[in-house]
Amino acid sequence: MYSRIDRINELIKETLAKIICEEVDLPSGIFATVTRVDTSRDLRYAKVFLSVFPEKKFGETLRALGSALYGIQGKLNRKLSMKPLPRIEFVADKTEVEADKIEKILKEIK
């Protein structure tokens, strides 16, 4: 059973993914995915975890999203019908990178 915060995280994740895909002009050749959202218990802040391919372009992607943050936040606020509206912060999702490192280590052990 999902808690309220889990449902909010999923709603923000889906909404932001659509906004980024449809309305943010990312540099060509970059694929960005919203992997998860962690919203604070008081609903004031939300960390948005991004996976970027190729990984070396994460900084460039973050700069593009940072310059569009005001517009992204405004569109998110208009689409969500909740109070308070969380302020978003983009952070890197290192899960895939760490998984790749572990896989390489395991292959070397064999």
Secondary structure, DSSP 8 states (H G I E B T S, - for coil): ---HHHHHHHHHHHHHHHHHHHH----TT-EEEEEEEEE-TTSSEEEEEEEEESGGGHHHHHHHHHHTHHHHHHHHHHH---SS--EEEEEE--HHHHHHHHHHHHHHH-
